[in-house]
Amino acid sequence: MTSEVELPIPLPDVPGADAGAAGLPKRSDLTAFQRAVVDSSAAADIGLRTAIAALVGVAVAPTIITTALHRAEAQRERDNIAFYVSLAKHKDAAQSFPAPTTVPSVSSRAANPIAEYIARGHVHNSSFASTFEPINPDMHDKWKGLKRNNIVRFQHWRHDDGPRPTLCVIHGFMGSPYLVNGLFFSLPWFYRSGYDVLLYTLPFHGRRAENHSPFSGYGFFANGMTGFAEAMGQAVYDFRSILNWLQDKGVERIALTGISLGGYTSALVASADDRLEAVIPNVPLVTPASAFDDWWPANKVVQLARFAGGMSREEAYSSFAYHSPLNYQPQVAKDRRLIITGLGDRLAPPDHAEALWKHWDRCALHWFPGNHVLHVSQPEYLRRTNRFLRPLMFD
């Protein structure tokens, strides 16, 4: 096992820590240097958040406003929202997220030489046809037409003497490139520490984005709150299909981590599936409604659409409970849950992670002083992650 985390970009060593019984530290508990890092990180994150929100707002404005201005479409959206609200009230993940019952037929090909050089091992890009069916019958015809999105894609790093315990990683919104995620999460270090590694592509991202999508991930927002709900349902379903495939190949221990939207997805998978050895949401977005309200200028587009469609904030966002991990009990044991958050994060602020921590019975919660993208003291939390995972995955 290698002893030192290898990062492509050296980061300053500003220590973080595990949260105490009362949760994340108060500002007064931090050193002056830590406060300075948190404040500067937060300021940088607000700039990034504004840029992303502007891109999303401009791209989805025509769809959202058109829906709101047409009474029939607005009523259809209301009816669909009511469908997810009714489903969420049962708080039954098995009902909300039906499990795939088959093992997918996976096609694989060798990844490019750069990927194999980075991993220093065998890397394959793999795909299979999704068998996902929308939980809402009114969305069946729409989903059948999503040709690219309905091909599930992932990258797999495997050892010759496998199968090995496998660490699965889910990227964040717009952040699907395998190379970027491999470097950001220091996956070569985990791979050389003994894990096989799997990078999962979320619906509507990367090569799953439909033709003419203006950016990776656009499809999550292209069909209103209804489309967002079904995209989350498919994210969970397709990943559970991969779990079926891994187990069929003889993998006995599987852990899951994800960042941002991937953290949200990983927490939701852990609410629906009991086969994970461990789950580690990293800077997870947990209450998307607050993001829709806080992310200027996209929030102005959403407010305009709500006003034009005659919907209150509560009505518009009520469907979010359907795909919120806060609505379901986790299927992964408490001592196998670890949440990571950045005190300077303003895309998925630390109160998101703290809300999940409370819902998850105050499991392990680790903080670092950086933001959503600049994970200051990342080597420390990666070592913390490995200390957490290793006895669960290898002992």
C-alpha positions in Angstrom: 0.0 0.0 0.0 1.4 3.4 -0.9 1.8 5.8 2.1 1.5 9.3 0.6 -1.4 10.7 -1.4 -0.3 11.8 -4.8 -2.0 15.0 -6.1 -1.7 16.5 -9.6 -1.8 20.0 -8.1 -0.1 20.6 -4.7 -2.6 22.1 -2.2 -1.8 24.0 1.0 -1.7 22.0 4.2 -4.4 23.7 6.2 -5.8 21.1 8.6 -9.4 20.1 8.8 -10.9 17.7 11.3 -13.8 15.4 12.1 -16.9 17.2 13.5 -17.7 16.9 17.1 -20.9 15.8 18.8 -22.4 19.3 18.2 -21.6 19.2 14.5 -19.4 21.4 12.4 -17.2 24.0 14.3 -18.3 27.5 14.8 -16.3 30.3 13.2 -14.9 31.2 16.6 -13.5 27.7 17.0 -11.2 28.1 13.9 -7.7 29.5 14.0 -7.2 32.9 12.3 -5.5 31.2 9.4 -8.3 28.7 9.0 -10.9 31.6 9.0 -8.9 33.4 6.3 -8.8 30.3 4.1 -12.5 29.7 4.6 -13.4 33.3 3.8 -11.2 33.5 0.7 -12.5 30.1 -0.4 -16.1 31.2 0.0 -15.6 34.3 -2.0 -14.1 32.3 -4.9 -16.9 29.9 -4.7 -19.5 32.6 -5.0 -17.9 33.7 -8.3 -17.9 30.1 -9.6 -21.5 29.6 -8.5 -22.6 32.7 -10.3 -20.9 31.6 -13.5 -22.5 28.2 -13.4 -25.9 29.6 -12.5 -25.7 32.1 -15.4 -24.9 29.3 -17.9 -27.7 27.1 -16.5 -30.2 30.0 -16.4 -29.6 31.1 -20.0 -29.7 27.5 -21.3 -32.9 26.4 -19.6 -34.8 29.7 -19.6 -36.7 29.0 -22.9 -37.9 25.6 -21.8 -38.9 26.7 -18.3 -40.7 29.9 -19.4 -42.5 28.2 -22.4 -43.8 25.6 -20.0 -45.0 28.2 -17.5 -46.8 30.3 -20.2 -48.7 27.4 -21.7 -51.6 26.5 -19.5 -51.8 22.9 -20.6 -48.1 22.4 -20.0 -48.2 24.2 -16.7 -51.1 22.0 -15.6 -49.3 18.9 -16.7 -46.3 19.9 -14.6 -48.5 20.4 -11.6 -50.1 17.0 -12.1 -46.7 15.4 -12.4 -45.4 17.2 -9.2 -48.5 15.9 -7.4 -47.5 12.4 -8.5 -44.1 12.6 -6.9 -45.4 14.3 -3.8 -47.8 11.4 -3.3 -45.1 8.8 -3.8 -42.7 10.6 -1.4 -45.2 10.6 1.4 -44.8 6.8 1.7 -41.1 7.3 2.5 -40.5 3.9 1.0 -37.3 3.8 -1.1 -38.2 0.4 -2.5 -41.4 1.8 -3.9 -39.8 5.0 -5.1 -36.8 3.4 -6.7 -37.6 -0.1 -8.0 -34.6 -2.3 -8.2 -33.2 -3.6 -11.5 -33.8 -7.3 -11.7 -31.4 -8.3 -14.5 -27.6 -8.2 -15.0 -26.8 -5.9 -17.9 -24.9 -7.0 -21.0 -21.8 -4.8 -20.8 -19.6 -3.9 -23.8 -16.0 -2.8 -23.0 -13.1 -1.5 -24.9 -9.6 -0.4 -23.8 -9.5 3.2 -22.8 -7.0 5.6 -24.4 -3.3 5.3 -23.5 -3.4 8.5 -21.3 -6.0 6.8 -19.0 -3.8 3.7 -18.7 -0.7 5.8 -18.1 -2.5 7.7 -15.3 -3.9 4.6 -13.7 -0.8 2.5 -14.4 -3.1 -0.4 -14.9 -5.8 -1.8 -17.1 -8.6 0.7 -17.9 -11.7 0.0 -20.0 -14.6 2.2 -21.1 -17.8 0.3 -20.8 -21.4 0.7 -21.7 -24.8 -1.0 -21.7 -28.4 -0.3 -22.6 -30.4 1.1 -19.7 -33.6 -0.8 -18.8 -34.8 2.1 -16.7 -38.5 2.9 -16.9 -39.7 6.2 -15.5 -41.7 5.8 -12.3 -44.2 8.3 -13.7 -46.1 6.7 -16.6 -46.6 10.1 -18.3 -42.8 10.3 -18.9 -42.5 6.9 -20.6 -42.7 8.2 -24.2 -40.4 11.1 -23.5 -37.7 8.8 -22.0 -37.9 6.3 -24.8 -36.7 9.0 -27.2 -33.5 9.7 -25.2 -31.2 7.6 -27.3 -27.9 8.7 -26.0 -29.0 9.1 -22.4 -30.3 5.5 -22.3 -26.8 4.1 -22.9 -25.2 3.8 -19.5 -21.4 4.5 -19.4 -18.6 3.9 -16.9 -14.9 3.6 -16.8 -13.4 0.6 -15.0 -9.8 0.3 -13.6 -9.1 -3.4 -12.9 -6.1 -5.4 -11.5 -4.9 -8.6 -13.2 -5.6 -10.7 -10.1 -9.2 -9.3 -9.6 -11.9 -9.0 -8.9 -10.8 -6.7 -6.1 -12.8 -4.6 -3.6 -14.1 -1.8 -5.8 -14.4 2.0 -5.1 -17.1 3.6 -7.2 -17.1 7.3 -7.9 -19.9 9.6 -9.2 -18.9 13.0 -10.6 -20.7 16.3 -10.0 -22.9 18.4 -12.2 -21.1 19.2 -15.5 -18.0 17.4 -14.2 -18.1 14.1 -16.1 -14.7 13.7 -17.7 -13.0 10.5 -16.4 -9.5 12.0 -16.5 -10.5 15.0 -14.4 -12.3 12.9 -11.8 -9.5 10.4 -11.7 -6.9 13.1 -10.9 -9.2 15.1 -8.6 -10.0 12.1 -6.4 -6.4 10.8 -6.6 -7.8 7.6 -7.9 -4.4 6.3 -9.0 -3.4 6.4 -5.4 -6.5 4.4 -4.4 -5.8 2.0 -7.3 -2.2 1.4 -6.2 -3.5 1.0 -2.6 -5.3 -2.2 -3.8 -8.8 -1.0 -4.9 -10.3 -1.6 -8.3 -12.0 1.7 -9.4 -15.2 2.5 -11.3 -16.2 5.9 -12.5 -19.9 6.2 -13.3 -21.4 8.7 -15.8 -24.6 10.3 -14.6 -27.6 10.6 -16.9 -27.4 13.4 -19.5 -23.6 13.9 -18.9 -20.7 13.3 -21.2 -21.5 10.9 -24.0 -24.9 10.4 -22.4 -25.9 14.0 -23.2 -28.4 14.2 -26.0 -27.5 15.7 -29.4 -27.4 19.5 -29.4 -27.2 19.8 -25.6 -25.5 23.1 -24.9 -23.5 21.6 -22.0 -22.9 18.3 -20.2 -25.8 17.8 -17.7 -28.2 20.1 -19.5 -30.8 17.3 -19.7 -31.2 17.3 -15.9 -33.0 20.7 -16.2 -34.4 20.5 -19.8 -37.8 19.0 -18.7 -38.7 20.9 -15.6 -39.0 19.5 -12.1 -40.6 16.3 -13.6 -37.5 15.7 -15.7 -35.2 16.4 -12.8 -37.1 13.8 -10.7 -36.8 11.1 -13.4 -33.2 11.9 -14.0 -32.5 11.2 -10.4 -34.5 8.0 -10.5 -32.5 6.9 -13.5 -29.2 7.8 -11.8 -30.0 5.5 -9.0 -31.4 2.7 -11.2 -28.5 2.6 -13.6 -25.9 2.6 -10.9 -27.8 -0.3 -9.2 -27.6 -2.1 -12.5 -23.8 -1.7 -12.4 -23.9 -3.2 -8.8 -25.7 -6.2 -10.3 -23.0 -6.5 -12.9 -20.1 -6.2 -10.5 -21.5 -8.8 -8.2 -22.1 -11.1 -11.2 -18.4 -10.7 -11.9 -17.5 -11.8 -8.4 -16.9 -8.4 -6.7 -17.8 -8.9 -3.1 -17.2 -5.5 -1.6 -18.2 -2.2 -3.1 -18.0 1.3 -1.7 -19.4 4.5 -3.2 -18.4 8.1 -3.1 -19.5 11.1 -5.1 -19.0 14.8 -5.3 -21.8 17.5 -5.3 -24.6 16.1 -7.4 -22.7 12.8 -7.3 -22.7 13.1 -3.5 -26.5 13.6 -3.6 -26.8 10.6 -5.8 -24.5 8.4 -3.6 -26.6 9.3 -0.5 -29.8 8.4 -2.4 -28.3 5.1 -3.6 -27.4 4.3 0.0 -31.1 4.9 0.9 -32.3 2.4 -1.7 -29.7 -0.4 -1.8 -28.1 -2.4 1.1 -25.2 -3.9 -0.9 -22.7 -1.1 -0.3 -19.9 -1.7 2.2 -19.6 2.0 2.7 -20.9 5.4 1.4 -19.0 8.7 1.4 -20.9 11.7 0.0 -18.4 14.5 -0.7 -19.6 18.1 -0.5 -23.1 16.8 -1.2 -26.0 18.9 -2.5 -28.8 17.7 -0.2 -31.6 20.3 -0.5 -31.7 21.3 -4.2 -34.5 23.8 -3.5 -32.1 26.0 -1.6 -29.7 26.0 -4.6 -32.6 27.0 -7.0 -33.2 29.9 -4.6 -29.7 31.0 -4.0 -27.9 30.5 -7.3 -28.2 33.9 -8.9 -29.1 34.6 -11.7 -30.7 31.2 -12.4 -32.9 31.8 -9.4 -34.5 34.7 -11.2 -35.5 32.5 -14.1 -37.0 30.0 -11.8 -38.9 32.7 -9.9 -40.2 34.2 -13.2 -41.4 30.7 -14.3 -43.2 30.1 -11.0 -44.9 33.5 -11.2 -45.9 33.0 -14.9 -47.2 29.5 -14.1 -49.0 30.5 -10.9 -47.1 28.2 -8.7 -45.9 28.9 -5.2 -42.4 28.1 -4.1 -43.7 25.2 -2.0 -45.7 23.8 -4.8 -42.9 24.0 -7.3 -40.4 22.3 -5.1 -42.6 19.8 -3.3 -41.6 17.1 -5.7 -38.0 17.2 -4.4 -38.9 15.1 -1.4 -39.2 12.1 -3.8 -35.5 12.1 -4.6 -34.2 13.5 -1.3 -32.1 11.2 0.9 -33.6 13.1 3.8 -36.9 11.4 3.0 -35.6 7.8 3.4 -33.8 5.8 6.0 -30.2 4.7 4.9 -29.6 1.1 4.1 -25.9 1.3 5.0 -25.0 0.9 8.6 -24.0 4.1 10.6 -20.4 3.0 11.1 -20.1 2.7 7.3 -21.2 6.3 6.5 -18.7 9.2 6.2 -19.7 12.7 5.0 -17.1 15.2 3.8 -17.8 18.9 3.5 -15.9 22.2 2.9 -16.5 25.1 5.3 -16.0 27.6 2.4 -18.3 25.8 0.0 -21.0 28.0 -1.3 -22.3 25.7 -4.1 -23.3 23.0 -1.6 -22.9 24.9 1.7 -21.8 22.9 4.7 -25.3 23.1 6.2 -26.3 20.6 3.5 -23.8 18.1 4.8 -24.9 18.8 8.3 -28.5 18.2 7.5 -27.6 14.8 6.1 -25.4 14.1 9.1 -28.3 14.7 11.4 -30.6 12.5 9.4 -27.9 9.8 9.3 -27.8 9.7 13.1 -24.7 11.8 13.4 -22.3 9.5 11.6 -18.7 10.4 10.8 -18.5 13.9 9.4 -15.2 15.4 8.2 -14.6 19.0 7.3 -11.9 20.9 5.4 -11.4 24.6 5.1 -11.7 24.9 1.4 -14.6 25.3 -1.1 -16.6 23.2 -3.6 -13.7 22.9 -6.0 -10.5 23.8 -4.1 -10.4 21.1 -1.5 -7.7 22.6 0.8 -6.0 19.9 2.9 -7.4 17.3 0.5 -4.5 14.8 1.2 -5.7 14.7 4.8 -9.3 13.8 4.0 -8.2 11.3 1.4 -6.1 9.6 4.0 -9.1 9.8 6.3 -11.2 8.2 3.6 -8.7 5.4 3.2 -8.5 4.8 7.0 -12.3 4.6 7.0 -12.6 2.3 4.0 -9.7 -0.1 4.4 -11.0 -2.3 7.3 -14.4 -2.4 5.7 -13.1 -3.3 2.2 -10.1 -5.6 2.9 -10.2 -7.1 6.4 
